[in-house]
Amino acid sequence: MSRPLALILFLATIAFAVAPFITPPFTGYRPGQFPVEIVRPAIQPAGYAFAIWSVIYLWLILHAGYGLWKRKDDPAWVRVRPALTVALLLGTVWLAIAGASPIWATAVILVMAAAAITAFLQAPTEPDRWLLSAPLAIFAGWLTAASLVSTGVLLAGYGYAGNEEAAYDMLGVILILAPLIQSRRPRMPVYSLTIGWALIGVAVANWGAGTYVAGAALGIGAVVLAAAVWFWRRA
């Protein structure tokens, strides 16, 4: 069963990487998709931050290709494939869902994040550090941030929280969740570095907006990275 799983994961990874080229581009939820129109969600990172997807796609392809070629039956690699495949298959259709329904898109990306985090935590840091653990870390890190961004936009867009309040709420969740997950894999700080990248993007997007969101994002990013260093040193 391990060999078919390796092939399925490889095909799912290719489909995931190709999806943006055949799906209408997604640059964020449209204000008109919500009862409360918000022109610029405070929790959403600056556009440049999404360039990290090119690194994620490439690293996941390398992971899947190497796993199919050299690690078909390796138990450490086999263990992560079910959860990672679920995350990739959901990711393949997520862009289409996001354009149609923010509610369903948020539900799907939360499941994606949970599956990616599960795969990350299942992967040992050694010996295949940069082809097994690291690509799962960057994928899980970005989906942790992205799922909370989507949740924050949804909360503000449906009037459950103000725009800035929703941003502070989601930043608070990151402050708790990111170190908790990182503590389980202290030797792979790529996870926290990715979340730090996302938080810098949030700070840049809010800089000069007359709110404290930028400062909160930078402060929480510093705490997340400091915690990662502390876990690393202890490990």
C-alpha positions, 0 to 999 in steps of 0.5 A, a space after each residue: 500500500 505504501 507505493 501507491 500512496 507515494 504515487 497518489 501523493 506525487 500526483 496530488 502535489 502536481 495537481 495542487 501546484 498546477 491549480 493556480 494556473 487553471 483557476 481564476 486568480 484569488 487576491 483575497 475575498 471581495 468586499 461584496 461577498 460579506 454583509 459588512 463590506 471591509 475594503 482592507 481586512 486588517 488581518 490580511 498580510 501585504 500582497 508580497 507575502 504571498 510570494 512564499 507560495 512559489 517556495 512552498 510549491 517547489 519544496 512540496 514537489 521535491 518532497 513528493 518526487 524524492 519520496 516516490 523515487 527513494 522513500 516509497 517504503 520508508 515508514 517515516 515517509 509513509 506515515 505523513 502521506 495520508 494527512 498530507 494528501 488530504 491537505 493537498 487535495 483540499 488545496 487543489 479545489 480551495 481557490 475555486 471554493 474561495 471565489 464562490 463562498 468565504 464560509 466554505 473556503 474558511 471551513 476547508 482551509 481550517 481542515 487543510 491546516 489541521 491536516 498539514 499540521 498533523 503531517 508536520 508533527 508526524 514527520 521526524 526532523 532527522 535524517 531527511 531534514 530538508 526533504 521530509 520535515 522542512 517542506 511540511 513545516 513551511 506548508 503547515 506554518 503558512 496554512 496556520 497563518 492563512 486559516 486564521 486570516 480567513 477566519 478573521 476576515 469572516 468574523 469581521 465580514 459577518 459582523 461578529 467582530 470589528 475589523 481591528 478586533 478580529 485581527 487582534 483575536 486572530 493574532 492572539 490565537 497565533 500567539 498561543 498556537 504557534 509556540 504550542 505546535 513548534 514545541 512538538 518539533 523544536 528542531 524544525 524552526 521553519 514552521 515559526 519562521 514561516 509564521 513570522 513571515 506572515 506576521 511581518 506581512 500583516 504589519 506591513 499592510 497595516 503600517 501607517 493605518 493609525 491602528 495598533 495592529 502593525 505593532 501587535 503583529 510585530 510583537 507577536 512575531 517576535 515572541 513566536 520567533 523567540 519561542 522557536 529559538 528557546 525550543 531549539 536551544 533546549 532541544 
